[in-house]
Amino acid sequence: MDTIKNYELITILSPKADAGASEEVKKQLTGFGWEITGEENMGTKKLAYQIRKLEKGNYWVWNLATKKPIDHKALNLTLNRNNNIIRYLLIKK
């Protein structure tokens, strides 16, 4: 029996990113076979310290559900290759 596992992915997108950056992240997440059960744009906030010479970031929270186990290696590779993502954090609910 496969149980559904819920996760929360918090991403900080570059404020220089275009409007389609969040859609690109959404497409990458659904490409892993995950269902997006919720998404929220938390807005642009000042970072505690500079990251990549940026002082602000656009915070997004994604609620995810999946029956498949997460391939952390593939997730890290995909999110690290996306130049619009400054930082991310995946939390199991």
C-alpha positions in Angstrom: 0.0 0.0 0.0 1.4 3.3 -1.1 0.8 6.2 1.3 0.9 9.8 0.2 3.7 11.8 1.7 3.4 15.5 2.0 6.3 17.9 1.7 6.8 21.7 1.8 9.4 23.3 -0.5 10.4 26.8 0.3 12.3 28.6 -2.5 13.9 32.0 -2.7 13.8 33.3 -6.2 16.0 36.0 -7.5 14.2 39.4 -7.7 15.8 39.8 -11.1 14.0 36.7 -12.4 11.1 37.2 -14.9 7.5 36.4 -14.1 7.8 32.9 -15.6 10.4 31.8 -13.1 7.8 30.4 -10.7 6.1 28.6 -13.6 9.5 27.0 -14.5 9.9 25.7 -10.9 6.3 24.4 -11.0 7.1 22.6 -14.2 10.3 21.1 -12.7 8.4 19.8 -9.7 5.6 18.2 -11.7 8.2 16.6 -13.8 9.2 14.6 -10.8 5.7 13.2 -10.7 4.7 15.3 -7.6 1.3 16.9 -7.2 1.3 20.5 -6.2 -1.4 20.9 -3.6 -0.8 24.5 -2.8 1.5 27.4 -3.7 1.9 30.8 -2.1 4.0 33.8 -3.1 5.2 35.3 0.1 6.5 38.4 -1.7 9.9 40.0 -1.9 11.8 40.3 1.4 15.1 41.5 2.5 17.7 38.7 3.0 19.5 38.4 6.3 22.8 38.4 4.4 23.8 38.8 0.7 23.6 35.7 -1.4 25.1 36.0 -4.9 25.4 39.8 -4.3 21.6 40.0 -3.9 20.0 41.7 -0.9 16.4 40.7 -1.6 14.6 37.6 -2.6 11.1 36.5 -3.7 9.9 33.8 -1.3 7.6 31.0 -2.6 6.1 28.1 -0.6 5.0 24.9 -2.5 3.0 22.2 -0.8 3.7 18.9 -2.5 2.2 15.4 -2.3 3.7 12.2 -3.7 3.5 8.4 -3.4 7.0 7.9 -4.9 10.1 8.2 -2.8 12.1 11.4 -3.3 15.3 11.2 -5.3 17.2 13.8 -3.3 20.2 13.7 -5.7 18.1 14.5 -8.7 16.1 17.2 -6.8 19.3 18.9 -5.7 20.8 18.8 -9.2 17.6 20.2 -10.8 17.1 23.0 -8.3 20.8 23.9 -8.2 20.9 24.2 -12.0 18.0 26.7 -12.0 19.8 30.1 -11.9 16.6 31.8 -10.7 16.6 29.9 -7.4 18.9 31.5 -4.7 18.1 29.0 -1.9 15.6 26.2 -1.2 14.5 24.0 1.7 12.5 20.8 1.5 10.6 19.8 4.7 8.6 16.6 5.2 5.3 17.3 6.9 
